[in-house]
Amino acid sequence: MISYNEKTGVFHLKNKKMSYVMQVVRGRYLLHRYWGRPIREFRDGRAFQAIDRAFSPQPGDYENERTFSLDVLPQEYPAYGHLDYRTPAYEVKLADGTAATELRYDSYEIRQGKPALAGLPAAYAEDQEAETLIIRLRDLAGNLAAELSYTIFASLPVLARSARLENTSDKALALTGAASFVLDFPDHDFDRLSLYGGHAAERSLERVRLMRGIQENSSRRGASSHQQSPFLALARPDTGETSGEIYGFSLVWSGEFSFRTEVEQFGTVRVVGGINPQGFSWQLEPGESFQTPEAWLAYSHEGMNGMSQSFHELVRHHIVRGKHRDALRPILVNNWEATYFDFDDEKMDKLAETAKELGIELLVLDDGWFGKRNDDNSSLGDWQVNTAKLKNGLKGVADSAHKRGLKFGLWFEPEMVSVDSDLYRAHPDWALQAPAYPLTYGRHQLVLDLSRQEVRDYVVESVSRILRENPIDYVKWDFNRHITDAYSAKLPAERQGEVRTRFVLGLYEVLERITQSFPEVLFESCSGGGGRFDAGMLYYMPQTWTSDDTDAVQRLSIQSGTSLVFPPITMGAHVSVVPNHQVGRVTSLQMRGLCAMMGDFGYELDITKFTAEERREVKAQIELYKKIRPTLQLGSFHRLLTPFAGTKNETAWQFISPDGSQVVLLYFKTLAEPASPIRLLKLTELDPEAEYELTEYLPAQRTSMDFGGEPGMDIKGRGFYGDELMYSGLNVEKIDTDFAAYCWVFDKKQR
């Protein structure tokens, strides 16, 4: 998969789906040459043209060769302040204040498989699944060295990149920027795709034309955030879901990040991604090194769906670990929107009883079980059960669930501390806070300083004690505010720029210790919903609460946007009460159920208050979900219609089981329209010669104000060949009602 031509200096990373080409030019400079569809051999048909570019500097020993300048060449890891004016890969401040360095090619190594990154989450692979190229660069003045890592997977059009920077001088230096990758394209005829949002409104797709100058999507919040996601893509203007070229980028990192695109004076574009350099610094003593997070570069000539398929496969089989990776996820009920802080043994027992009757499999106790916590003003950090609420402790609630055959789950928020807590009274310096300034709060709480070993040890031990002493099957790990005043009382002044990065590295240590100590527990991460939905968290916890907004209409866009990078099995999705607690909307139980089935399915409402009709419908939902769960969770996922395109009024998702034997199609229309056309859905990736029997069909539910007749398309039980479903398509039965939701289940007939 990786070859090196000593004569031409060309590195070629290649599999059946893509090629990535670099070249060592003049024995010194590592330049990017090509990334895209696989090519047999790179013979330099796109050779650099020697042009005198005014105001572009030359290296000292090429002073008289004005046609040679790094300022216009596509570099793999360019420096700041020396020969290139574009956005750099890294920035340093040497002991004498110098900011200029020049990394030159030194050597390379090809390894089978994929090395781990110490202290960091990263994709893993067996020896036969990947090859890794390590390229070593050295500063010409001996101050710095870099190892650039490139892993190509045997069957995926994805490259995993990272960099390790080492101080090779005899004095300390400050690293003030360290990107995971840089990539230069020869033109800028692209649309720029990113995912934006806010709390309860995460990951909507924004698609704009690349503009001259710098465009950035980033987080400065101490976490990957609700507001921007650590994802970027460049797509050709004609690229859609299933056709066209697209280049996708994602970070395996849960902290502050930056993706910058810079279209420079001659029309080329540079992409730079990694830890956000704003406010970042890292002191490197002689011999010390800094490892950047891993970045993924995914290529597709089959549109956004092709890119998503690659990212989904990478997450499912090269990021998620442990026994839950390939296991079906349970149907849960979470008590939060049912009781909030107002619960006791009796209420939880009643929830467990009802859950069993409905076919639910997991009972989750959310916030409020510890300390003196009856609201969100106190007790974070005091992880002892509140026996005033739960007379029989956590074991009593767990036993109530287990005796009925349910699993039991518990909520934590271990990275936080309340001022009104025993922990804060004993260790006020354990919270991040700027000296001489007032405390800053989010949800009445402060952030613990995970850069400190004693704080990390406390978190690990306090959570582990609860898990050791109680029969807990599932943990929801929350993070309900972002970081401000990132000052650690234990670090010296010159290292305060490391706090935000050290916080994330400390979190990773905590998560590794806890999740490896309790491999049977299913962990779900959360940050006020989807405020930390990234591959870094999924390395430790195989699923994430997608958003605090459980409104089905909002979830169509939130889950569609999330699916650009992450597969449905990683997304927590629940049915909640109407009017919805976040937006006040009233949608049908069918729409809420079918929308939530796209992810890890559950309920977050008071199930004990269902009417008899609602109980019947919920039982039917759960029976249907159990029938199609392997397809929804373990199969391939395809967006047929998204709420980001066209009228933004329709969404269609298709799922295919791993063996191709079952196909599930979900369709949603948010608002009814007068004189609207009949919607035709064309399925994808079926066996054209196979026959598929429609074994389940749920048309939209009519509202009480609908004056139309009964649904008239009696198609359940009919068979259709795959080619007809893909090329001719399937009409959606026209039922004029707002918040319409449909489901088709096809089972492939044996030949």
Secondary structure, DSSP 4 states (H G I P E B T S, - for coil): -EEEETTTTEEEEE-SS-EEEEEEETTTEEEEEEEES--S----TTPPP----TT----GGGTT-TT--GGGS-BSSPBSSSS--SPPSEEEE-TTS-----EEEEEEEEEES----TTS------GGGEEEEEEEEEETTSSEEEEEEEEEESSSSEEEEEEEEEE-SSS-EEEEEEEEEEEEES----EEEEEE--TTS--EEEEEE--BEEEEEE--SSSS-SSB-SEEEEE-TT--SSSB-EEEEEEE-SS-EEEEEEE-TTS-EEEEEEE--TT--EEE-TT-EEEPPEEEEEEESBHHHHHHHHHHHHHHHHT--STTSSSPPPPEEESHHHHTT---HHHHHHHHHHHHHHT--EEEE-S-SBTT-SSTTB-TT--SB-TTT-TTHHHHHHHHHHTTT-EEEEEE-TTEEESBSHHHHH-GGGB---TTS----BTTEEEB-TTSHHHHHHHHHHHHHHHHHS---EEEE---S---S---TTS-GGGGGGHHHHHHHHHHHHHHHHHHH-TTSEEEE-BTTBTT-SHHHHTTSSEEE--S---HHHHHHHHHHHTTTS-GGGEEEEEE-SS-TTT-----HHHHHHHHHTSEEEEES-GGG--HHHHHHHHHHHHHHHHHHHHHHHSEEEEEE-TTSTTS-EEEEEEE-TTSSEEEEEEEESS--TTPPPPEE---S--TTSEEEEEEEEPPPPPTT--S-------TT-EEEHHIIIII-EEPP----SSEEEEEEEEEPP-
